[in-house]
Amino acid sequence: MADRDYEERDKVIIQADKRYSKKERENRLLVKRSEDYQVVDEVFDMPTLMVITKMINDGIIKSIKSHFASGKEAKVYVAETPDGSLIAVKIYLTVSSEFKKRMQYIAGDPRFSKIKKGTRNLVAVWAKKEFKNLQTAHEAGVRVPAPIAVEKNVLVMQFIGDTSGQLAIPLAESQVTSADYDEIVKQMGILYQKARLVHADLSEYNVFKDTEGKIMLLDFGSAVEISHPNSEQFLIRDIQNLNRFFIKRGLDVLDTARLIEKTKGSA
């Protein structure tokens, strides 16, 4: 093969490599863009962006800083208020099918008896329900994030962490003691006797320790009034979940019947 032929072949190879590299970069970019758009479309769709904009105009939020928690139903962000303090913004996913499974926590609750058809309406009711439950619990003295505002699928509440943005730790990731167990039992009692609510979704993943080591109860979307037809069943499940976790950690617990009495204040 002549030198000229080698040169022509090398040019073809170099051009092919360039085209391949460019195509690969474009594909990677498209994948990244696709992932980004999927996240944006899932959380910050146009109706949600309009709610966020309204909250900014109303002086509730200055800016959303970063995402810190995800679930099947919602994503939670750290946001800043106009005065520079931190708050939590919980955005319920309007594309999630999980809410259809949650009707058992809404049906039988006279506060939310009229629900229009459609997932978006159900999500808005769920957000309103969590806000109302947090409000009731907070006013009764239960250690929960103070609710600030709710609009459609967006709930704003107290940020459980320090001023630098350091988050509280879920019980599942914490060192726990008998004192922690006693405090959760106490909080369940206040919730039942004063707020007249049952959490209905209590576990080591939605009980947190704040930066001072104090117990905080979160995720109140499932909470029901004690008059709810399934409240007793939900209370027993909460108690069993709590006991199961502390037993696994090698700590003594009250038996279910005794803890039910203690929670209700009939012990």
N, C-alpha and C positions, 0 to 999 in steps of 0.2 A: 504494500500500500504506500502511495506517495505521501510526501509530507503534507501536501495540500489537502489530500483526502483526510489525513489525521486531523488537520486543523478544522476542516468542515465538520467532521464527526464530533470533535470536542465542542464546537460551537452549538451543535444540536443538543448535546448532552447538557451543557450549561444552561441553554434556554429552557430545556425540559425541566431541569432542576428548579429554575426560577419560577416557572409556571406552577410546578408542584408545590413549592414552598408557599407561594402566594395563595394557591387554592387551599392548602392546609391551614394557613393563618385565617383565611376567610371562614372556613368551616368552623374552626375553634371559636372565632368571634361570633359566628351565628349561633353556635351552641350556647355560648355565654350570654349572648343577647336574649336568646330564647328562654334561658333559665331566669334571667333578670325580669323579662316581661311576664313570665309565668308568676313570679313572686309578686310583682307590682299589680298585675291584674287580679290576683287572688286576694290581696289585702287592700291595696289602694286603687280600687275601681273608682269610676267617676262619682257615684253617690257618696262613697266614703271620703273622697278628696273634698267634696263639697261640705261635708260635716266638719272635717278638720279645718277647712278654711273658715267656716262659721265660728268655730271655737277659737281660732286665732283672732278673728275680728272682734269676738266677745271678750278678749283678754284672758281667756282660760289657759291657752297654750301660746308660747312664743315660738318654739321650734321642737321638732322631734329629733332626738339625738341619736339613739341607737336601739336596736332590737335586743331583748335579753331572754325572752321565753317564748316557746311555741307549744301548741297543742293541736289536737284535731279540730277544735272549735274556734281557737283564737290565737292571736299573736300579741305579745305585750312589749311595749317600747318605753324606754326612759325618755321623758320630755322635759323641757324647761319652761317655767312660767315667766311672765314679764318681769317679775322681781328677782329672777335668777335661781329660785328654788327648783328642786327636782320633783316630778310627779310621774306616775305610771299611766300609760294610755293603753287600754286593752281594746283591740279591734277584733270583733267577732267576724269570722269568715262567712260571707254571704253565699259562698259556693259550697259550703260544707254540708254534707248529708247527715252529719252527726246529730243535728238538732231534732231531726225526726224521731230519734231514739229517746229524746228527752221529754216527750209529751207526758210521761208518767209523773214528772215533777211539776207540770203545769196544770194538767187535768185535775180537778178537785180543789184548785186554789182559786177562791172567789175574787182575788185581786186581779187575776188575769184570765177571766173566764171567756172573754170575747176576743178571739184571734182571727184576723182576716186570713184567707188562704194565701199560700206562697211562702217560700223559704225566707225571703227577706223580711216579711212581716213577723215570722216566727222568731227570727234572729233578733229583731228589734224588741220583741216582748221579752226574750231571754236576757238581753242587756238591761232592760228596765227592771226585770225581776232581780237580777244580781245587785243592781244599784239600790233597790228598795230593801233587799235583805241586808246589805252592808249598812245602810242607813239605820235600820231597826236595831241591828246588833250593836253598832257603834254607840247609838244613843242609850242602849241598855248597859253599856260598860264592857262589852266583850272586846277583847284585843283583836281588832280587825283593821285593815286599811280604811281610813276615813274616805267615804265617797265624796267626789267633788262635782261631777256633772255626768249626764248621760244624754246622748242624742243618737237615735236610731241604733246603729251597730257599734257605737264608740262609747266606751266607759272610761272616765278619768277618775283616778283615785290617788290616795297618798302613796308615795314611793317608799317601800320598806327596805331601807338601806341607809348608807351614810351620805353626807353631802358631796363626796367625791364620786358617787355612783356605785360604790361597793354594795353588792346585793346581799340581802339576808339569805341564809342557807336553809334548804328544806331539811326536815328532820331526818330524812333518809340518808343525808350526807353529813349528819352531825353526830358528835358524841352526845349520848343522852344519859340522863340520870333519873332516879326515882322522883326527884323534885320536878323534872320536866313532865313526867306522867301525872303527878298530882296537879300541876298547873293546867294541863290540858283538861283533866277531869273537872277542875274548877271552872274553866272557861265554858265547857259543855253545859255545866249546871247553870251558869249565868245566861247562856244562850237559850236554854230550855225554859227556865223559870221566869226570866225577866223579859227576854226578847220574844219568847213564845215561839221559838224556831228550833228545827232540827237541821243540822248541816246537810245530811243525806249523801255526802260524798267525801267523808273524812278519811284521810290516809296520811301516811308519812310524807307524801309528796305535796300536800297542801296545808301542812302545819310547818311553819317556819320559825327559825330563831333569828331575831334581829341582831344588829351589830352589838347590842348590849347583852345578848344571850336570852332575851325575853321571848316568850312564846307568842306567835301571831297565827291566827287562823285566816286562810285565804280561800278563794274560789267558792263563792256563795251562790252561784247560779242555780244549783240543785236544791238549795235550802228550801224547806217547806214549813208552813205554820203547823203547830202541834195539833191543830184541828183537821189537818189533811188526813184523808182516809188511810194513807200508807205511812204516816209519820212514825208509828211504833215499829214497823218493819225497818224503816230507814235508820231509826235510832239504834236498834239492835245490830244492824250491819256496821254502823259507825263504831260502836263499842267493840265489836269483834275485830274490826280492822285495827283499831287502836291497841287492843290487848295482844293481838297476833304479832304486831311489830315489836312491842316492848318485851314480850316473851322471847322472841328471837334474839333480842339484845341481852338476854339473861337476867331480866329484872322481874320482880314480883308485881302482879296485877290483881285487881279485884275481879271476882267472877262476874259473869254477865248480869245475872239477876241483881246482885248487890250494886253494881255500877248503874243499872237502870234506875234503881231506887234513889241512889245518890244524885244522879243527874236530874231526876224529877223533884228532888227535895223531899221525898217521902221516907228517907232512911232515918 
